[in-house]
Amino acid sequence: MPTYDYLCKKCNESFSLVLSIKEHDEKKVECPKCGSQEIEQQITHFMTKTSRKS
Ligand SMILES: [Zn+2]
């Protein structure tokens, strides 16, 4: 499952969550520190692993 990185806009806490695509679509993600839903999804690094062309 992919890992999603988030940054809370309220308290600047950065955190990552492992979610299925379905969960990511449906779930309201909250900051684990302050509980805010004002969060921003960060660009994740999972593309760097597969950047090499075959
Ligand atoms: Zn927060």
mmCIF file of the protein (N, C-alpha, C, O) and its ligand, coordinates in Angstrom:
data_MODEL
# 
_entry.id   MODEL 
# 
loop_
_entity.id 
_entity.type 
_entity.pdbx_number_of_molecules 
1 polymer     1 
2 non-polymer 1 
# 
_entity_poly.entity_id                      1 
_entity_poly.type                           'polypeptide(L)' 
_entity_poly.nstd_linkage                   no 
_entity_poly.nstd_monomer                   no 
_entity_poly.pdbx_seq_one_letter_code       MPTYDYLCKKCNESFSLVLSIKEHDEKKVECPKCGSQEIEQQITHFMTKTSRKS 
_entity_poly.pdbx_seq_one_letter_code_can   MPTYDYLCKKCNESFSLVLSIKEHDEKKVECPKCGSQEIEQQITHFMTKTSRKS 
_entity_poly.pdbx_strand_id                 A 
# 
loop_
_entity_poly_seq.entity_id 
_entity_poly_seq.num 
_entity_poly_seq.mon_id 
_entity_poly_seq.hetero 
1 1  MET n 
1 2  PRO n 
1 3  THR n 
1 4  TYR n 
1 5  ASP n 
1 6  TYR n 
1 7  LEU n 
1 8  CYS n 
1 9  LYS n 
1 10 LYS n 
1 11 CYS n 
1 12 ASN n 
1 13 GLU n 
1 14 SER n 
1 15 PHE n 
1 16 SER n 
1 17 LEU n 
1 18 VAL n 
1 19 LEU n 
1 20 SER n 
1 21 ILE n 
1 22 LYS n 
1 23 GLU n 
1 24 HIS n 
1 25 ASP n 
1 26 GLU n 
1 27 LYS n 
1 28 LYS n 
1 29 VAL n 
1 30 GLU n 
1 31 CYS n 
1 32 PRO n 
1 33 LYS n 
1 34 CYS n 
1 35 GLY n 
1 36 SER n 
1 37 GLN n 
1 38 GLU n 
1 39 ILE n 
1 40 GLU n 
1 41 GLN n 
1 42 GLN n 
1 43 ILE n 
1 44 THR n 
1 45 HIS n 
1 46 PHE n 
1 47 MET n 
1 48 THR n 
1 49 LYS n 
1 50 THR n 
1 51 SER n 
1 52 ARG n 
1 53 LYS n 
1 54 SER n 
# 
loop_
_struct_asym.id 
_struct_asym.entity_id 
A 1 
B 2 
# 
loop_
_chem_comp.id 
_chem_comp.type 
_chem_comp.mon_nstd_flag 
ARG 'L-peptide linking' y 
ASN 'L-peptide linking' y 
ASP 'L-peptide linking' y 
CYS 'L-peptide linking' y 
GLN 'L-peptide linking' y 
GLU 'L-peptide linking' y 
GLY 'peptide linking'   y 
HIS 'L-peptide linking' y 
ILE 'L-peptide linking' y 
LEU 'L-peptide linking' y 
LYS 'L-peptide linking' y 
MET 'L-peptide linking' y 
PHE 'L-peptide linking' y 
PRO 'L-peptide linking' y 
SER 'L-peptide linking' y 
THR 'L-peptide linking' y 
TYR 'L-peptide linking' y 
VAL 'L-peptide linking' y 
ZN  non-polymer         . 
# 
_pdbx_entity_nonpoly.entity_id   2 
_pdbx_entity_nonpoly.name        ? 
_pdbx_entity_nonpoly.comp_id     ZN 
# 
_pdbx_nonpoly_scheme.asym_id         B 
_pdbx_nonpoly_scheme.entity_id       2 
_pdbx_nonpoly_scheme.mon_id          ZN 
_pdbx_nonpoly_scheme.ndb_seq_num     1 
_pdbx_nonpoly_scheme.pdb_seq_num     101 
_pdbx_nonpoly_scheme.auth_seq_num    101 
_pdbx_nonpoly_scheme.pdb_mon_id      ZN 
_pdbx_nonpoly_scheme.auth_mon_id     ZN 
_pdbx_nonpoly_scheme.pdb_strand_id   A 
_pdbx_nonpoly_scheme.pdb_ins_code    . 
# 
loop_
_atom_site.group_PDB 
_atom_site.id 
_atom_site.type_symbol 
_atom_site.label_atom_id 
_atom_site.label_alt_id 
_atom_site.label_comp_id 
_atom_site.label_asym_id 
_atom_site.label_entity_id 
_atom_site.label_seq_id 
_atom_site.pdbx_PDB_ins_code 
_atom_site.Cartn_x 
_atom_site.Cartn_y 
_atom_site.Cartn_z 
_atom_site.occupancy 
_atom_site.B_iso_or_equiv 
_atom_site.pdbx_formal_charge 
_atom_site.auth_seq_id 
_atom_site.auth_comp_id 
_atom_site.auth_asym_id 
_atom_site.auth_atom_id 
_atom_site.pdbx_PDB_model_num 
ATOM   1   N  N  . MET A 1 1  ? 0.840   -1.198 0.000   1.00 0.00 ? 1   MET A N  1 
ATOM   2   C  CA . MET A 1 1  ? 0.000   0.000  0.000   1.00 0.00 ? 1   MET A CA 1 
ATOM   3   C  C  . MET A 1 1  ? 0.871   1.241  0.000   1.00 0.00 ? 1   MET A C  1 
ATOM   4   O  O  . MET A 1 1  ? 1.944   1.262  0.602   1.00 0.00 ? 1   MET A O  1 
ATOM   5   N  N  . PRO A 1 2  ? 0.411   2.249  -0.663  1.00 0.00 ? 2   PRO A N  1 
ATOM   6   C  CA . PRO A 1 2  ? 1.224   3.470  -0.728  1.00 0.00 ? 2   PRO A CA 1 
ATOM   7   C  C  . PRO A 1 2  ? 1.223   4.247  0.577   1.00 0.00 ? 2   PRO A C  1 
ATOM   8   O  O  . PRO A 1 2  ? 0.276   4.199  1.362   1.00 0.00 ? 2   PRO A O  1 
ATOM   9   N  N  . THR A 1 3  ? 2.292   4.947  0.771   1.00 0.00 ? 3   THR A N  1 
ATOM   10  C  CA . THR A 1 3  ? 2.397   5.821  1.935   1.00 0.00 ? 3   THR A CA 1 
ATOM   11  C  C  . THR A 1 3  ? 2.130   7.250  1.495   1.00 0.00 ? 3   THR A C  1 
ATOM   12  O  O  . THR A 1 3  ? 2.673   7.717  0.494   1.00 0.00 ? 3   THR A O  1 
ATOM   13  N  N  . TYR A 1 4  ? 1.305   7.923  2.239   1.00 0.00 ? 4   TYR A N  1 
ATOM   14  C  CA . TYR A 1 4  ? 0.996   9.305  1.939   1.00 0.00 ? 4   TYR A CA 1 
ATOM   15  C  C  . TYR A 1 4  ? 1.599   10.199 3.016   1.00 0.00 ? 4   TYR A C  1 
ATOM   16  O  O  . TYR A 1 4  ? 1.470   9.949  4.214   1.00 0.00 ? 4   TYR A O  1 
ATOM   17  N  N  . ASP A 1 5  ? 2.250   11.233 2.549   1.00 0.00 ? 5   ASP A N  1 
ATOM   18  C  CA . ASP A 1 5  ? 2.823   12.183 3.493   1.00 0.00 ? 5   ASP A CA 1 
ATOM   19  C  C  . ASP A 1 5  ? 1.949   13.426 3.558   1.00 0.00 ? 5   ASP A C  1 
ATOM   20  O  O  . ASP A 1 5  ? 1.491   13.947 2.541   1.00 0.00 ? 5   ASP A O  1 
ATOM   21  N  N  . TYR A 1 6  ? 1.738   13.874 4.758   1.00 0.00 ? 6   TYR A N  1 
ATOM   22  C  CA . TYR A 1 6  ? 0.895   15.046 4.951   1.00 0.00 ? 6   TYR A CA 1 
ATOM   23  C  C  . TYR A 1 6  ? 1.601   16.075 5.819   1.00 0.00 ? 6   TYR A C  1 
ATOM   24  O  O  . TYR A 1 6  ? 2.488   15.763 6.613   1.00 0.00 ? 6   TYR A O  1 
ATOM   25  N  N  . LEU A 1 7  ? 1.169   17.313 5.630   1.00 0.00 ? 7   LEU A N  1 
ATOM   26  C  CA . LEU A 1 7  ? 1.649   18.387 6.488   1.00 0.00 ? 7   LEU A CA 1 
ATOM   27  C  C  . LEU A 1 7  ? 0.438   19.131 7.028   1.00 0.00 ? 7   LEU A C  1 
ATOM   28  O  O  . LEU A 1 7  ? -0.418  19.573 6.263   1.00 0.00 ? 7   LEU A O  1 
ATOM   29  N  N  . CYS A 1 8  ? 0.370   19.265 8.324   1.00 0.00 ? 8   CYS A N  1 
ATOM   30  C  CA . CYS A 1 8  ? -0.726  19.996 8.943   1.00 0.00 ? 8   CYS A CA 1 
ATOM   31  C  C  . CYS A 1 8  ? -0.476  21.493 8.790   1.00 0.00 ? 8   CYS A C  1 
ATOM   32  O  O  . CYS A 1 8  ? 0.600   21.999 9.108   1.00 0.00 ? 8   CYS A O  1 
ATOM   33  N  N  . LYS A 1 9  ? -1.493  22.182 8.297   1.00 0.00 ? 9   LYS A N  1 
ATOM   34  C  CA . LYS A 1 9  ? -1.334  23.618 8.093   1.00 0.00 ? 9   LYS A CA 1 
ATOM   35  C  C  . LYS A 1 9  ? -1.494  24.382 9.393   1.00 0.00 ? 9   LYS A C  1 
ATOM   36  O  O  . LYS A 1 9  ? -1.080  25.538 9.492   1.00 0.00 ? 9   LYS A O  1 
ATOM   37  N  N  . LYS A 1 10 ? -2.085  23.754 10.378  1.00 0.00 ? 10  LYS A N  1 
ATOM   38  C  CA . LYS A 1 10 ? -2.309  24.448 11.641  1.00 0.00 ? 10  LYS A CA 1 
ATOM   39  C  C  . LYS A 1 10 ? -1.090  24.407 12.554  1.00 0.00 ? 10  LYS A C  1 
ATOM   40  O  O  . LYS A 1 10 ? -0.656  25.430 13.084  1.00 0.00 ? 10  LYS A O  1 
ATOM   41  N  N  . CYS A 1 11 ? -0.548  23.206 12.726  1.00 0.00 ? 11  CYS A N  1 
ATOM   42  C  CA . CYS A 1 11 ? 0.550   23.092 13.684  1.00 0.00 ? 11  CYS A CA 1 
ATOM   43  C  C  . CYS A 1 11 ? 1.870   22.687 13.025  1.00 0.00 ? 11  CYS A C  1 
ATOM   44  O  O  . CYS A 1 11 ? 2.877   22.469 13.698  1.00 0.00 ? 11  CYS A O  1 
ATOM   45  N  N  . ASN A 1 12 ? 1.839   22.591 11.691  1.00 0.00 ? 12  ASN A N  1 
ATOM   46  C  CA . ASN A 1 12 ? 3.052   22.257 10.940  1.00 0.00 ? 12  ASN A CA 1 
ATOM   47  C  C  . ASN A 1 12 ? 3.605   20.874 11.231  1.00 0.00 ? 12  ASN A C  1 
ATOM   48  O  O  . ASN A 1 12 ? 4.770   20.596 10.948  1.00 0.00 ? 12  ASN A O  1 
ATOM   49  N  N  . GLU A 1 13 ? 2.787   20.015 11.787  1.00 0.00 ? 13  GLU A N  1 
ATOM   50  C  CA . GLU A 1 13 ? 3.210   18.644 12.023  1.00 0.00 ? 13  GLU A CA 1 
ATOM   51  C  C  . GLU A 1 13 ? 3.232   17.904 10.685  1.00 0.00 ? 13  GLU A C  1 
ATOM   52  O  O  . GLU A 1 13 ? 2.268   17.961 9.921   1.00 0.00 ? 13  GLU A O  1 
ATOM   53  N  N  . SER A 1 14 ? 4.308   17.229 10.414  1.00 0.00 ? 14  SER A N  1 
ATOM   54  C  CA . SER A 1 14 ? 4.320   16.383 9.230   1.00 0.00 ? 14  SER A CA 1 
ATOM   55  C  C  . SER A 1 14 ? 4.205   14.932 9.663   1.00 0.00 ? 14  SER A C  1 
ATOM   56  O  O  . SER A 1 14 ? 4.820   14.504 10.639  1.00 0.00 ? 14  SER A O  1 
ATOM   57  N  N  . PHE A 1 15 ? 3.414   14.195 8.925   1.00 0.00 ? 15  PHE A N  1 
ATOM   58  C  CA . PHE A 1 15 ? 3.184   12.800 9.289   1.00 0.00 ? 15  PHE A CA 1 
ATOM   59  C  C  . PHE A 1 15 ? 2.880   12.016 8.032   1.00 0.00 ? 15  PHE A C  1 
ATOM   60  O  O  . PHE A 1 15 ? 2.512   12.580 7.002   1.00 0.00 ? 15  PHE A O  1 
ATOM   61  N  N  . SER A 1 16 ? 3.039   10.727 8.129   1.00 0.00 ? 16  SER A N  1 
ATOM   62  C  CA . SER A 1 16 ? 2.722   9.902  6.976   1.00 0.00 ? 16  SER A CA 1 
ATOM   63  C  C  . SER A 1 16 ? 1.782   8.778  7.385   1.00 0.00 ? 16  SER A C  1 
ATOM   64  O  O  . SER A 1 16 ? 1.825   8.276  8.508   1.00 0.00 ? 16  SER A O  1 
ATOM   65  N  N  . LEU A 1 17 ? 0.945   8.408  6.450   1.00 0.00 ? 17  LEU A N  1 
ATOM   66  C  CA . LEU A 1 17 ? -0.042  7.371  6.687   1.00 0.00 ? 17  LEU A CA 1 
ATOM   67  C  C  . LEU A 1 17 ? 0.029   6.352  5.572   1.00 0.00 ? 17  LEU A C  1 
ATOM   68  O  O  . LEU A 1 17 ? 0.247   6.697  4.411   1.00 0.00 ? 17  LEU A O  1 
ATOM   69  N  N  . VAL A 1 18 ? -0.155  5.107  5.931   1.00 0.00 ? 18  VAL A N  1 
ATOM   70  C  CA . VAL A 1 18 ? -0.272  4.062  4.926   1.00 0.00 ? 18  VAL A CA 1 
ATOM   71  C  C  . VAL A 1 18 ? -1.762  3.792  4.719   1.00 0.00 ? 18  VAL A C  1 
ATOM   72  O  O  . VAL A 1 18 ? -2.457  3.337  5.627   1.00 0.00 ? 18  VAL A O  1 
ATOM   73  N  N  . LEU A 1 19 ? -2.228  4.079  3.524   1.00 0.00 ? 19  LEU A N  1 
ATOM   74  C  CA . LEU A 1 19 ? -3.649  3.926  3.224   1.00 0.00 ? 19  LEU A CA 1 
ATOM   75  C  C  . LEU A 1 19 ? -3.814  3.190  1.910   1.00 0.00 ? 19  LEU A C  1 
ATOM   76  O  O  . LEU A 1 19 ? -2.983  3.304  1.009   1.00 0.00 ? 19  LEU A O  1 
ATOM   77  N  N  . SER A 1 20 ? -4.891  2.437  1.813   1.00 0.00 ? 20  SER A N  1 
ATOM   78  C  CA . SER A 1 20 ? -5.249  1.898  0.504   1.00 0.00 ? 20  SER A CA 1 
ATOM   79  C  C  . SER A 1 20 ? -5.831  3.039  -0.332  1.00 0.00 ? 20  SER A C  1 
ATOM   80  O  O  . SER A 1 20 ? -6.190  4.092  0.196   1.00 0.00 ? 20  SER A O  1 
ATOM   81  N  N  . ILE A 1 21 ? -5.917  2.814  -1.623  1.00 0.00 ? 21  ILE A N  1 
ATOM   82  C  CA . ILE A 1 21 ? -6.480  3.850  -2.502  1.00 0.00 ? 21  ILE A CA 1 
ATOM   83  C  C  . ILE A 1 21 ? -7.897  4.203  -2.054  1.00 0.00 ? 21  ILE A C  1 
ATOM   84  O  O  . ILE A 1 21 ? -8.291  5.369  -2.044  1.00 0.00 ? 21  ILE A O  1 
ATOM   85  N  N  . LYS A 1 22 ? -8.639  3.187  -1.691  1.00 0.00 ? 22  LYS A N  1 
ATOM   86  C  CA . LYS A 1 22 ? -10.018 3.395  -1.255  1.00 0.00 ? 22  LYS A CA 1 
ATOM   87  C  C  . LYS A 1 22 ? -10.078 4.234  0.014   1.00 0.00 ? 22  LYS A C  1 
ATOM   88  O  O  . LYS A 1 22 ? -10.869 5.171  0.123   1.00 0.00 ? 22  LYS A O  1 
ATOM   89  N  N  . GLU A 1 23 ? -9.238  3.885  0.954   1.00 0.00 ? 23  GLU A N  1 
ATOM   90  C  CA . GLU A 1 23 ? -9.192  4.653  2.199   1.00 0.00 ? 23  GLU A CA 1 
ATOM   91  C  C  . GLU A 1 23 ? -8.787  6.094  1.932   1.00 0.00 ? 23  GLU A C  1 
ATOM   92  O  O  . GLU A 1 23 ? -9.334  7.033  2.511   1.00 0.00 ? 23  GLU A O  1 
ATOM   93  N  N  . HIS A 1 24 ? -7.830  6.242  1.058   1.00 0.00 ? 24  HIS A N  1 
ATOM   94  C  CA . HIS A 1 24 ? -7.351  7.585  0.730   1.00 0.00 ? 24  HIS A CA 1 
ATOM   95  C  C  . HIS A 1 24 ? -8.462  8.425  0.117   1.00 0.00 ? 24  HIS A C  1 
ATOM   96  O  O  . HIS A 1 24 ? -8.568  9.623  0.379   1.00 0.00 ? 24  HIS A O  1 
ATOM   97  N  N  . ASP A 1 25 ? -9.294  7.779  -0.709  1.00 0.00 ? 25  ASP A N  1 
ATOM   98  C  CA . ASP A 1 25 ? -10.404 8.489  -1.332  1.00 0.00 ? 25  ASP A CA 1 
ATOM   99  C  C  . ASP A 1 25 ? -11.495 8.839  -0.326  1.00 0.00 ? 25  ASP A C  1 
ATOM   100 O  O  . ASP A 1 25 ? -12.088 9.916  -0.391  1.00 0.00 ? 25  ASP A O  1 
ATOM   101 N  N  . GLU A 1 26 ? -11.750 7.940  0.584   1.00 0.00 ? 26  GLU A N  1 
ATOM   102 C  CA . GLU A 1 26 ? -12.936 8.082  1.433   1.00 0.00 ? 26  GLU A CA 1 
ATOM   103 C  C  . GLU A 1 26 ? -12.645 8.724  2.779   1.00 0.00 ? 26  GLU A C  1 
ATOM   104 O  O  . GLU A 1 26 ? -13.490 9.391  3.376   1.00 0.00 ? 26  GLU A O  1 
ATOM   105 N  N  . LYS A 1 27 ? -11.435 8.501  3.230   1.00 0.00 ? 27  LYS A N  1 
ATOM   106 C  CA . LYS A 1 27 ? -11.142 8.876  4.600   1.00 0.00 ? 27  LYS A CA 1 
ATOM   107 C  C  . LYS A 1 27 ? -10.861 10.364 4.730   1.00 0.00 ? 27  LYS A C  1 
ATOM   108 O  O  . LYS A 1 27 ? -10.206 10.975 3.886   1.00 0.00 ? 27  LYS A O  1 
ATOM   109 N  N  . LYS A 1 28 ? -11.380 10.927 5.819   1.00 0.00 ? 28  LYS A N  1 
ATOM   110 C  CA . LYS A 1 28 ? -10.981 12.279 6.192   1.00 0.00 ? 28  LYS A CA 1 
ATOM   111 C  C  . LYS A 1 28 ? -9.737  12.152 7.064   1.00 0.00 ? 28  LYS A C  1 
ATOM   112 O  O  . LYS A 1 28 ? -9.785  11.634 8.180   1.00 0.00 ? 28  LYS A O  1 
ATOM   113 N  N  . VAL A 1 29 ? -8.652  12.626 6.536   1.00 0.00 ? 29  VAL A N  1 
ATOM   114 C  CA . VAL A 1 29 ? -7.405  12.493 7.276   1.00 0.00 ? 29  VAL A CA 1 
ATOM   115 C  C  . VAL A 1 29 ? -7.278  13.643 8.260   1.00 0.00 ? 29  VAL A C  1 
ATOM   116 O  O  . VAL A 1 29 ? -7.509  14.806 7.931   1.00 0.00 ? 29  VAL A O  1 
ATOM   117 N  N  . GLU A 1 30 ? -6.912  13.284 9.455   1.00 0.00 ? 30  GLU A N  1 
ATOM   118 C  CA . GLU A 1 30 ? -6.743  14.295 10.484  1.00 0.00 ? 30  GLU A CA 1 
ATOM   119 C  C  . GLU A 1 30 ? -5.306  14.317 10.972  1.00 0.00 ? 30  GLU A C  1 
ATOM   120 O  O  . GLU A 1 30 ? -4.608  13.303 10.964  1.00 0.00 ? 30  GLU A O  1 
ATOM   121 N  N  . CYS A 1 31 ? -4.891  15.476 11.387  1.00 0.00 ? 31  CYS A N  1 
ATOM   122 C  CA . CYS A 1 31 ? -3.589  15.600 12.010  1.00 0.00 ? 31  CYS A CA 1 
ATOM   123 C  C  . CYS A 1 31 ? -3.584  14.822 13.318  1.00 0.00 ? 31  CYS A C  1 
ATOM   124 O  O  . CYS A 1 31 ? -4.472  15.017 14.149  1.00 0.00 ? 31  CYS A O  1 
ATOM   125 N  N  . PRO A 1 32 ? -2.613  13.955 13.519  1.00 0.00 ? 32  PRO A N  1 
ATOM   126 C  CA . PRO A 1 32 ? -2.572  13.164 14.753  1.00 0.00 ? 32  PRO A CA 1 
ATOM   127 C  C  . PRO A 1 32 ? -2.212  14.009 15.970  1.00 0.00 ? 32  PRO A C  1 
ATOM   128 O  O  . PRO A 1 32 ? -2.411  13.590 17.110  1.00 0.00 ? 32  PRO A O  1 
ATOM   129 N  N  . LYS A 1 33 ? -1.694  15.171 15.724  1.00 0.00 ? 33  LYS A N  1 
ATOM   130 C  CA . LYS A 1 33 ? -1.260  16.008 16.838  1.00 0.00 ? 33  LYS A CA 1 
ATOM   131 C  C  . LYS A 1 33 ? -2.375  16.927 17.331  1.00 0.00 ? 33  LYS A C  1 
ATOM   132 O  O  . LYS A 1 33 ? -2.651  16.984 18.529  1.00 0.00 ? 33  LYS A O  1 
ATOM   133 N  N  . CYS A 1 34 ? -3.015  17.647 16.410  1.00 0.00 ? 34  CYS A N  1 
ATOM   134 C  CA . CYS A 1 34 ? -4.027  18.616 16.831  1.00 0.00 ? 34  CYS A CA 1 
ATOM   135 C  C  . CYS A 1 34 ? -5.422  18.269 16.344  1.00 0.00 ? 34  CYS A C  1 
ATOM   136 O  O  . CYS A 1 34 ? -6.387  18.933 16.722  1.00 0.00 ? 34  CYS A O  1 
ATOM   137 N  N  . GLY A 1 35 ? -5.550  17.242 15.511  1.00 0.00 ? 35  GLY A N  1 
ATOM   138 C  CA . GLY A 1 35 ? -6.869  16.801 15.068  1.00 0.00 ? 35  GLY A CA 1 
ATOM   139 C  C  . GLY A 1 35 ? -7.456  17.631 13.946  1.00 0.00 ? 35  GLY A C  1 
ATOM   140 O  O  . GLY A 1 35 ? -8.603  17.412 13.558  1.00 0.00 ? 35  GLY A O  1 
ATOM   141 N  N  . SER A 1 36 ? -6.704  18.571 13.420  1.00 0.00 ? 36  SER A N  1 
ATOM   142 C  CA . SER A 1 36 ? -7.201  19.411 12.342  1.00 0.00 ? 36  SER A CA 1 
ATOM   143 C  C  . SER A 1 36 ? -7.285  18.645 11.032  1.00 0.00 ? 36  SER A C  1 
ATOM   144 O  O  . SER A 1 36 ? -6.478  17.757 10.758  1.00 0.00 ? 36  SER A O  1 
ATOM   145 N  N  . GLN A 1 37 ? -8.268  19.004 10.238  1.00 0.00 ? 37  GLN A N  1 
ATOM   146 C  CA . GLN A 1 37 ? -8.344  18.426 8.886   1.00 0.00 ? 37  GLN A CA 1 
ATOM   147 C  C  . GLN A 1 37 ? -7.777  19.384 7.854   1.00 0.00 ? 37  GLN A C  1 
ATOM   148 O  O  . GLN A 1 37 ? -7.865  19.134 6.652   1.00 0.00 ? 37  GLN A O  1 
ATOM   149 N  N  . GLU A 1 38 ? -7.203  20.465 8.314   1.00 0.00 ? 38  GLU A N  1 
ATOM   150 C  CA . GLU A 1 38 ? -6.553  21.397 7.398   1.00 0.00 ? 38  GLU A CA 1 
ATOM   151 C  C  . GLU A 1 38 ? -5.145  20.919 7.104   1.00 0.00 ? 38  GLU A C  1 
ATOM   152 O  O  . GLU A 1 38 ? -4.162  21.477 7.592   1.00 0.00 ? 38  GLU A O  1 
ATOM   153 N  N  . ILE A 1 39 ? -5.072  19.895 6.312   1.00 0.00 ? 39  ILE A N  1 
ATOM   154 C  CA . ILE A 1 39 ? -3.777  19.307 6.031   1.00 0.00 ? 39  ILE A CA 1 
ATOM   155 C  C  . ILE A 1 39 ? -3.529  19.311 4.543   1.00 0.00 ? 39  ILE A C  1 
ATOM   156 O  O  . ILE A 1 39 ? -4.449  19.382 3.729   1.00 0.00 ? 39  ILE A O  1 
ATOM   157 N  N  . GLU A 1 40 ? -2.283  19.235 4.224   1.00 0.00 ? 40  GLU A N  1 
ATOM   158 C  CA . GLU A 1 40 ? -1.863  19.304 2.843   1.00 0.00 ? 40  GLU A CA 1 
ATOM   159 C  C  . GLU A 1 40 ? -1.098  18.039 2.523   1.00 0.00 ? 40  GLU A C  1 
ATOM   160 O  O  . GLU A 1 40 ? -0.207  17.629 3.267   1.00 0.00 ? 40  GLU A O  1 
ATOM   161 N  N  . GLN A 1 41 ? -1.451  17.432 1.420   1.00 0.00 ? 41  GLN A N  1 
ATOM   162 C  CA . GLN A 1 41 ? -0.725  16.221 1.058   1.00 0.00 ? 41  GLN A CA 1 
ATOM   163 C  C  . GLN A 1 41 ? 0.581   16.580 0.375   1.00 0.00 ? 41  GLN A C  1 
ATOM   164 O  O  . GLN A 1 41 ? 0.616   17.402 -0.540  1.00 0.00 ? 41  GLN A O  1 
ATOM   165 N  N  . GLN A 1 42 ? 1.618   15.970 0.819   1.00 0.00 ? 42  GLN A N  1 
ATOM   166 C  CA . GLN A 1 42 ? 2.937   16.218 0.245   1.00 0.00 ? 42  GLN A CA 1 
ATOM   167 C  C  . GLN A 1 42 ? 3.175   15.266 -0.922  1.00 0.00 ? 42  GLN A C  1 
ATOM   168 O  O  . GLN A 1 42 ? 2.589   14.187 -1.005  1.00 0.00 ? 42  GLN A O  1 
ATOM   169 N  N  . ILE A 1 43 ? 4.041   15.696 -1.806  1.00 0.00 ? 43  ILE A N  1 
ATOM   170 C  CA . ILE A 1 43 ? 4.443   14.795 -2.876  1.00 0.00 ? 43  ILE A CA 1 
ATOM   171 C  C  . ILE A 1 43 ? 5.320   13.708 -2.280  1.00 0.00 ? 43  ILE A C  1 
ATOM   172 O  O  . ILE A 1 43 ? 6.320   13.992 -1.621  1.00 0.00 ? 43  ILE A O  1 
ATOM   173 N  N  . THR A 1 44 ? 4.940   12.481 -2.515  1.00 0.00 ? 44  THR A N  1 
ATOM   174 C  CA . THR A 1 44 ? 5.668   11.387 -1.878  1.00 0.00 ? 44  THR A CA 1 
ATOM   175 C  C  . THR A 1 44 ? 6.850   10.950 -2.725  1.00 0.00 ? 44  THR A C  1 
ATOM   176 O  O  . THR A 1 44 ? 7.003   11.324 -3.888  1.00 0.00 ? 44  THR A O  1 
ATOM   177 N  N  . HIS A 1 45 ? 7.658   10.157 -2.096  1.00 0.00 ? 45  HIS A N  1 
ATOM   178 C  CA . HIS A 1 45 ? 8.902   9.742  -2.725  1.00 0.00 ? 45  HIS A CA 1 
ATOM   179 C  C  . HIS A 1 45 ? 8.781   8.395  -3.414  1.00 0.00 ? 45  HIS A C  1 
ATOM   180 O  O  . HIS A 1 45 ? 9.783   7.826  -3.845  1.00 0.00 ? 45  HIS A O  1 
ATOM   181 N  N  . PHE A 1 46 ? 7.571   7.884  -3.520  1.00 0.00 ? 46  PHE A N  1 
ATOM   182 C  CA . PHE A 1 46 ? 7.504   6.527  -4.059  1.00 0.00 ? 46  PHE A CA 1 
ATOM   183 C  C  . PHE A 1 46 ? 7.795   6.452  -5.547  1.00 0.00 ? 46  PHE A C  1 
ATOM   184 O  O  . PHE A 1 46 ? 7.902   5.359  -6.104  1.00 0.00 ? 46  PHE A O  1 
ATOM   185 N  N  . MET A 1 47 ? 7.924   7.604  -6.197  1.00 0.00 ? 47  MET A N  1 
ATOM   186 C  CA . MET A 1 47 ? 8.279   7.571  -7.608  1.00 0.00 ? 47  MET A CA 1 
ATOM   187 C  C  . MET A 1 47 ? 9.784   7.461  -7.833  1.00 0.00 ? 47  MET A C  1 
ATOM   188 O  O  . MET A 1 47 ? 10.233  7.021  -8.891  1.00 0.00 ? 47  MET A O  1 
ATOM   189 N  N  . THR A 1 48 ? 10.540  7.856  -6.848  1.00 0.00 ? 48  THR A N  1 
ATOM   190 C  CA . THR A 1 48 ? 11.988  7.860  -7.021  1.00 0.00 ? 48  THR A CA 1 
ATOM   191 C  C  . THR A 1 48 ? 12.543  6.437  -7.174  1.00 0.00 ? 48  THR A C  1 
ATOM   192 O  O  . THR A 1 48 ? 13.558  6.202  -7.828  1.00 0.00 ? 48  THR A O  1 
ATOM   193 N  N  . LYS A 1 49 ? 11.836  5.514  -6.545  1.00 0.00 ? 49  LYS A N  1 
ATOM   194 C  CA . LYS A 1 49 ? 12.297  4.129  -6.597  1.00 0.00 ? 49  LYS A CA 1 
ATOM   195 C  C  . LYS A 1 49 ? 12.188  3.508  -7.985  1.00 0.00 ? 49  LYS A C  1 
ATOM   196 O  O  . LYS A 1 49 ? 12.981  2.650  -8.374  1.00 0.00 ? 49  LYS A O  1 
ATOM   197 N  N  . THR A 1 50 ? 11.168  3.976  -8.725  1.00 0.00 ? 50  THR A N  1 
ATOM   198 C  CA . THR A 1 50 ? 10.871  3.339  -10.016 1.00 0.00 ? 50  THR A CA 1 
ATOM   199 C  C  . THR A 1 50 ? 11.234  4.248  -11.194 1.00 0.00 ? 50  THR A C  1 
ATOM   200 O  O  . THR A 1 50 ? 10.719  4.082  -12.299 1.00 0.00 ? 50  THR A O  1 
ATOM   201 N  N  . SER A 1 51 ? 12.121  5.203  -10.945 1.00 0.00 ? 51  SER A N  1 
ATOM   202 C  CA . SER A 1 51 ? 12.437  6.154  -12.007 1.00 0.00 ? 51  SER A CA 1 
ATOM   203 C  C  . SER A 1 51 ? 13.328  5.555  -13.091 1.00 0.00 ? 51  SER A C  1 
ATOM   204 O  O  . SER A 1 51 ? 13.433  6.095  -14.193 1.00 0.00 ? 51  SER A O  1 
ATOM   205 N  N  . ARG A 1 52 ? 13.958  4.450  -12.769 1.00 0.00 ? 52  ARG A N  1 
ATOM   206 C  CA . ARG A 1 52 ? 14.858  3.852  -13.731 1.00 0.00 ? 52  ARG A CA 1 
ATOM   207 C  C  . ARG A 1 52 ? 14.063  3.147  -14.832 1.00 0.00 ? 52  ARG A C  1 
ATOM   208 O  O  . ARG A 1 52 ? 13.184  2.330  -14.559 1.00 0.00 ? 52  ARG A O  1 
ATOM   209 N  N  . LYS A 1 53 ? 14.383  3.475  -16.051 1.00 0.00 ? 53  LYS A N  1 
ATOM   210 C  CA . LYS A 1 53 ? 13.669  2.850  -17.165 1.00 0.00 ? 53  LYS A CA 1 
ATOM   211 C  C  . LYS A 1 53 ? 14.319  1.526  -17.527 1.00 0.00 ? 53  LYS A C  1 
ATOM   212 O  O  . LYS A 1 53 ? 15.533  1.357  -17.420 1.00 0.00 ? 53  LYS A O  1 
ATOM   213 N  N  . SER A 1 54 ? 13.483  0.596  -17.957 1.00 0.00 ? 54  SER A N  1 
ATOM   214 C  CA . SER A 1 54 ? 14.026  -0.720 -18.271 1.00 0.00 ? 54  SER A CA 1 
ATOM   215 C  C  . SER A 1 54 ? 14.308  -0.842 -19.767 1.00 0.00 ? 54  SER A C  1 
ATOM   216 O  O  . SER A 1 54 ? 14.772  -1.887 -20.225 1.00 0.00 ? 54  SER A O  1 
HETATM 217 ZN ZN . ZN  B 2 .  ? -1.910  19.675 13.426  1.00 0.00 2 101 ZN  A ZN 1 
# 
